[in-house]
Amino acid sequence: MFTIGDFARFGRVSVRMLRHYDSIGLLRPASVDPHSGYRFYRADQLRRLNRVIALKELGLTLEQVRAIVDDAVDVAELRGMLRLRRSQLAEQLAADTARLAAVEARLRMIESEGRMTTQDVVLKEIAPVRVAELTAVAASYQGEDIGPVIQPLYPELFRRLSAAGVNPSGPAVAWYEPADAGGDAVVVHAGVLVDAEPAAAPDVTVRDLPALHSAATIIHHGAMADVEPSMQALARWIEENGYRTDGFAREVYLDYCADTPEKGVTELQLAVYRD
């Protein structure tokens, strides 16, 4: 048998924890010296300790843990419970990571307020272009909803174009439209300029993107996750000059690399009009 200190080291827990488990009847020592009060444990008690710790990590109370281990949960059941908890923790971590990224992006936007002026905005006409595109629907226009939807579209678009022997003739472009009246859902269009007939790529839509006769434009430097300051500079210019917006902004990726998005250069084009 092992002293409580040795058993704690084998089980990778604290002596204090073992004493607590003894006091509540969750894991009693194999024997206690009647004179010294020293606790001693057997090696086979590590099996119960392992189950106690595993169930505790599932978020169960110690009372719940005791009820389960006393009913002799088998290895298969315990494995299933742990896998479920692992999946839940992974989802929680992903959600927390996304929230942290959104907070950091918003903080960067606040810190950059005032550095991008409306003088960076140019009003111009945008000529019509022919694009090949794939589409999908995002839950909303928020970055955390748009990003996971649009990012996989471009590799698939380029793969299909390559298979059809169609080469891009200009930069990639993205644009958006409401999926339904009054809702938040957005149709995401991932496109690239091409010089091809509509039937050139059967599993890709080739279409003409119409001209924008009056567009407020601005060049955004950096990752699209940090696009808010540029968009808000556009908003200030539009309001200050008495315009109204017409739809969502187009995003023309003048210089983009998936490995270094912070080095990206994107032109934002937003159709505007005066009453």
C-alpha positions in Angstrom: 0.0 0.0 0.0 1.0 3.6 -0.4 1.0 6.6 1.9 -1.4 9.4 1.0 1.5 11.4 -0.4 2.7 8.7 -2.7 -0.9 7.9 -3.8 -1.5 11.6 -4.5 1.6 11.7 -6.7 0.5 8.6 -8.6 -2.9 10.0 -9.1 -1.6 13.5 -9.9 -3.9 15.1 -7.3 -3.2 17.0 -4.1 -3.1 15.4 -0.6 -5.6 18.1 0.4 -8.0 16.8 -2.3 -7.6 13.2 -1.1 -8.4 14.2 2.5 -11.5 16.0 1.3 -12.6 13.0 -0.7 -12.1 10.9 2.4 -14.1 13.3 4.6 -17.2 13.2 2.3 -16.9 9.4 1.7 -16.1 9.7 -2.0 -12.7 7.9 -1.8 -11.9 6.3 1.5 -8.3 5.1 2.2 -7.8 1.3 2.2 -6.7 1.5 5.8 -5.9 4.1 8.5 -3.2 3.6 11.2 -5.2 3.7 14.5 -2.3 5.2 16.3 -0.9 7.8 13.9 -4.0 8.4 11.8 -2.0 8.0 8.6 -4.0 7.0 5.6 -2.9 4.3 3.2 -4.2 3.4 -0.3 -4.0 0.5 -2.6 -3.0 0.8 -6.3 -6.3 -0.5 -7.5 -8.0 2.5 -5.9 -6.4 4.6 -8.7 -9.2 3.3 -10.9 -11.9 5.0 -8.7 -9.8 8.1 -8.4 -9.5 8.4 -12.2 -13.2 8.1 -12.6 -13.9 10.7 -9.9 -11.6 13.2 -11.6 -13.0 12.5 -15.1 -16.6 12.9 -13.9 -15.7 16.1 -12.0 -14.2 17.5 -15.2 -17.5 16.9 -16.9 -18.9 19.6 -14.5 -20.7 17.2 -12.1 -20.9 18.0 -8.4 -19.1 15.7 -6.1 -22.4 14.3 -4.8 -23.3 13.4 -8.4 -19.9 11.9 -9.0 -20.3 9.7 -5.9 -23.7 8.5 -7.1 -22.3 7.5 -10.5 -19.1 5.8 -9.4 -21.0 3.9 -6.7 -23.1 2.5 -9.5 -20.0 1.3 -11.2 -19.9 3.2 -14.5 -18.2 1.0 -17.1 -15.3 2.2 -19.3 -17.5 2.5 -22.4 -20.0 4.7 -20.7 -17.3 6.9 -19.2 -15.6 7.2 -22.5 -18.8 8.4 -24.1 -19.4 11.0 -21.4 -15.9 12.3 -21.7 -16.1 12.5 -25.5 -19.4 14.5 -25.2 -17.8 16.9 -22.7 -14.7 17.3 -25.0 -17.0 18.2 -27.8 -18.9 20.7 -25.7 -15.6 22.3 -24.4 -14.3 22.5 -28.0 -17.5 24.4 -29.1 -17.3 26.7 -26.1 -13.6 27.4 -26.9 -14.4 28.2 -30.5 -17.2 30.5 -29.5 -15.1 32.3 -26.9 -12.3 32.6 -29.4 -14.6 34.2 -31.9 -16.0 36.6 -29.2 -12.5 37.6 -28.3 -11.6 38.3 -31.9 -14.7 40.4 -32.2 -13.8 42.4 -29.1 -10.2 42.9 -30.3 -11.5 44.1 -33.7 -13.9 46.5 -32.1 -11.1 47.8 -29.8 -8.8 48.4 -32.8 -11.7 50.2 -34.5 -12.1 52.5 -31.4 -8.4 53.1 -31.2 -8.3 54.1 -34.9 -11.2 56.6 -34.7 -10.1 59.9 -36.2 -7.1 58.5 -38.0 -8.9 57.7 -41.2 -10.6 60.9 -42.5 -13.3 61.4 -45.1 -10.7 62.9 -47.3 -9.8 59.4 -48.2 -13.2 58.9 -49.9 -13.5 59.2 -53.7 -16.8 59.6 -55.5 -16.6 57.9 -58.9 -18.4 55.8 -61.5 -17.7 52.1 -61.6 -17.9 50.4 -65.0 -19.7 47.1 -65.5 -17.6 44.0 -65.2 -18.1 40.3 -66.0 -17.6 38.0 -63.1 -17.7 34.3 -62.3 -19.3 33.7 -59.0 -20.4 31.3 -56.3 -23.0 32.2 -53.7 -24.0 31.2 -50.2 -26.2 32.6 -47.4 -24.9 34.1 -44.2 -27.0 34.6 -41.1 -26.2 38.3 -41.0 -23.9 41.0 -42.4 -21.7 40.8 -39.2 -18.1 39.9 -39.7 -18.4 36.7 -37.6 -21.2 35.5 -39.9 -19.8 36.6 -43.2 -16.3 35.3 -42.8 -16.9 31.6 -42.3 -19.4 31.7 -45.3 -17.3 33.6 -47.9 -13.9 32.2 -47.1 -14.5 28.7 -48.5 -16.2 30.0 -51.6 -13.1 31.4 -53.2 -10.9 28.3 -53.2 -13.9 26.3 -54.6 -14.6 29.0 -57.2 -11.0 29.0 -58.4 -10.9 25.2 -58.4 -14.0 25.1 -60.7 -12.7 27.7 -63.0 -9.4 25.9 -63.3 -11.2 22.7 -64.1 -13.2 24.5 -66.8 -10.0 26.1 -68.2 -11.2 29.7 -67.4 -8.5 32.1 -66.1 -9.4 35.2 -64.0 -8.9 38.4 -65.8 -8.9 40.7 -62.8 -9.2 40.9 -59.0 -11.7 39.0 -56.8 -14.8 40.9 -55.8 -17.5 40.3 -53.2 -20.9 41.8 -52.9 -24.0 41.2 -50.8 -27.8 41.4 -51.0 -30.6 40.7 -48.5 -31.7 37.1 -48.5 -35.3 38.0 -47.6 -37.2 41.2 -47.0 -36.9 42.4 -43.4 -34.6 39.7 -42.2 -30.9 39.7 -41.3 -29.8 36.9 -43.6 -27.5 38.0 -46.5 -26.7 36.4 -49.8 -22.9 36.4 -50.1 -21.5 36.6 -53.7 -17.9 35.5 -54.1 -16.7 36.5 -57.6 -13.7 37.1 -59.7 -13.4 39.1 -63.0 -13.3 36.9 -66.1 -13.3 37.3 -69.8 -15.5 34.3 -70.7 -18.9 33.4 -72.0 -21.6 32.5 -69.5 -21.5 28.8 -70.6 -17.7 28.6 -70.2 -17.8 27.1 -66.7 -21.0 25.0 -66.3 -20.9 24.7 -62.5 -20.1 28.4 -62.0 -22.4 31.4 -62.6 -20.9 33.9 -65.1 -22.7 37.2 -65.1 -22.3 40.9 -65.8 -22.1 43.0 -62.6 -23.8 46.3 -63.4 -22.2 49.7 -63.4 -22.4 51.9 -60.3 -23.1 55.3 -61.7 -22.3 57.0 -58.4 -20.2 55.2 -55.9 -18.4 56.4 -52.7 -15.1 54.5 -52.6 -12.3 54.1 -50.2 -9.1 52.0 -50.1 -8.9 49.8 -47.0 -5.4 48.6 -46.0 -5.3 45.5 -43.8 -7.4 42.5 -43.0 -11.1 42.5 -43.7 -11.6 41.7 -40.0 -10.5 45.3 -39.4 -12.6 46.9 -42.1 -15.0 48.8 -39.7 -12.9 52.1 -39.6 -12.9 52.3 -43.4 -16.6 51.5 -43.5 -17.4 54.2 -40.9 -15.2 56.7 -42.8 -17.5 56.0 -45.8 -20.6 56.5 -43.6 -19.3 59.9 -42.3 -18.5 61.1 -45.9 -21.9 60.0 -47.2 -23.8 61.8 -44.4 -21.6 65.0 -44.6 -22.2 65.2 -48.4 -25.9 64.6 -48.3 -26.0 61.2 -50.0 -28.0 58.1 -49.3 -26.7 54.5 -49.7 -28.1 52.0 -52.1 -27.4 48.5 -50.9 -24.3 46.9 -49.5 -20.7 47.8 -50.3 -18.8 45.9 -52.9 -15.4 44.6 -51.9 -12.7 44.6 -54.6 -9.6 42.7 -53.4 -6.8 44.6 -55.2 -4.1 42.7 -53.2 -5.0 39.7 -51.1 -3.1 36.8 -49.7 -4.7 34.3 -47.4 -1.5 33.8 -45.5 -1.0 37.5 -44.7 -4.4 39.1 -44.7 -3.0 42.1 -42.7 -1.2 43.1 -45.9 -4.4 43.2 -48.0 -5.6 46.1 -50.1 -9.3 46.3 -50.7 -11.4 48.9 -52.4 -14.8 49.4 -50.9 -17.4 50.6 -53.4 -20.8 51.8 -52.1 -23.5 53.0 -54.4 -24.9 56.3 -53.3 -27.5 58.8 -54.5 -29.1 62.1 -53.6 -32.8 62.7 -53.2 
